[in-house]
Amino acid sequence: MNNWSRFTALMLLGLASLPASALQPAASDAQTTCPPSAVVPAAGASQAAFDQYSWQLFINLNWPAKPDQRGVADCSKPLGSSGSTVWQTYKSVNETFLPGAKDPGPWNSRQQRKNLDLINIAAIKNTQVVQSDNQAVGGWLIDQRGNPTYYDIAANEVSYNYIVANTFYNAAIVDAAKNIDFPKNASEIKASWRILTSADDSRRYLTMKALVTRFDAQGRPNGTQEANLGLVGLHIISKVEGFPQWIWSTFEQIDNVPPKAKLGGKWVDQPVSGIFYSYFNAKAPAESLNQSPCQWQQQGAQMVCTPKPGTSFSTPDPLNRVTPITDATQQINTQYQSSPQVQQSVFKYYQLITTQRPQSPDNPGNPLGQPTPSLSANVTMESYIQPSSSCMNCHSMATPLNSQYKSDFSFLFRFAHAPVNSATKDKE
């Protein structure tokens, strides 16, 4: 039995524990493909069924990719092999939305070296200008080593081809679009990365080399440097049959913040001895947790984030998890983390936080479909809004940069550039 079919059998055992109503009908070979397919639950299925789906999807997307074929798994290699994963070959926003609204070309173009400069992910969602460091919302996230967290956003082949076919990489065109509607099987990835130092155990992270922007003590860009990055967060959003509001899966590296236990009716952080937590400081005052580092200052027409008094850009921003991972989701985590294939890979150090989806996706009286669970937060991406964070609620308001029309739960179009000589101002 080969590498992937052994894991397929294990996954089937897990799926067998679910009621028949939990899963949509699938082709007879749905679990014999390489890598194992993710089985989409039926609307109204249990949280466990959707969490199973998220883990299947996570494994599928983290399978090693063929060197010269974007988005295609290399079945000759086991999970955790060196090289790019399937999702790492997806087209990033830097490859999709080019200066001057140039056509980004075919899907399977040569992969470029990663260049990350985005450090304020909330700016994309809530302002009229896409910038990495100067928006009056959110703020950067500095880990306990004093380094910023970097973000990357990418689209799969279905999403990318839809954007290119409709010329939606052109801000003038996408701003005028009134019926943006991604096709079935469109998917987006949002990843968060931290710099790994010599003091970090890189064996506990999916890693990659990238060119990253450096920042001075006030948070202003100050050149670039080559860095070894470790993956700390991963959002996977998928538009699949029967779920026009998409399905939202979010994962984290297990050392971001400690787990919680309920003691005396209260949730208490339970750090494990000997583990360095990337974003947690046990000595930090409670009032300092999950707080934006920004003191906003008006500079011209923009609000600029500057460090609060007594701090600098490199001052760590301590976090903890506001909404604990549920017991049911933790059971699914344990099931997959302990499976042989995952155990032999770096992915045993990752955990599902939750899977958010519409409970009633086809209810005309509730277009949002009743997001379930109501809250969903990744501590590396929704760091400062955890008590109210809902991926579906937030993305339901997504529009292109200068448009009142919705963009089908996607903020990708905020990266679109204006064409050369266009009257539309290109906001970079």
C-alpha angles and dihedrals in degrees: 000000000000130000099270100037092058089057091044089059091050092050091051090055089055092048091049089066091063123087115258090246091061095075135053116238110272136187114277090248094048092116098039099067125103114280099020111267123247110241111219112223122228119259109275094026120142126279088247091059092052092045089053088053092050093053092047089051092047091054092044093053094043094054111117112268129228108260097239103027118076115221095007121121120230103228092191090071130065126235111284097030118148120270133051121331121229094263093047088064092056116112111271122215089255090059095043104042107048128184113273090021091276118179105263092212132222124348098246098057121142113288117248130217111268115256113185125190104143111111103154107060094173091063091072093057103042111032141059095240128059107223133148099223117010111065125115094234135071112349141215122302118226118196126222090268090060097253129125125250113240128209136209130185125198141173131220123236095271092052094042095049090049091053094047096043090055095040088238090150084078110084093208091057100040092046088059095046115114102181111043105170120163115216124246115287094029111146140182131197127206116189133186122203137187130201112257114219130196087266093060126086101236090187087078094059141064098240139198138173115240143161108248133188116250123216134207126232091280095050097257119142110264111178130293139276139191111252141180106232132198123206111243103166140021129187115192117189120185132185104207136167111295096014110086089164089059128233117267121210122178128190135182139191106258095237097061094096131346124266121259133234129195109242122172091349093306132101110242130188112248109196115194116235113253096019119118108215114212096214106017130091115183090201095053114114113251092241091059095058121109093000124146111247094217132113102189119223129184111240111174109307094341139075111231127203113232126174116271117254112287094022138084134206090272095053106120118247107219117217140182131182114267098191111042120226106261121248090242093054091044089055090055089048091053092047094055098035090055096048113112097245095048092042089059092052139062089254092082083079093062130082138194112242096190146312115237119196140150111277091202105024096171099047107125090197091060111036091183089059098225105288110239121229093024094222130048124171136166108202091221094052107027092032098144101032101048097127092062103022118135119163093203096048092048097045093044086072095052117131135162114272098269103023140095092208121098119249102212098267093307129121092186093104092065086078093059117120128218117249120256112279091012119147087227111093112241106229110203 
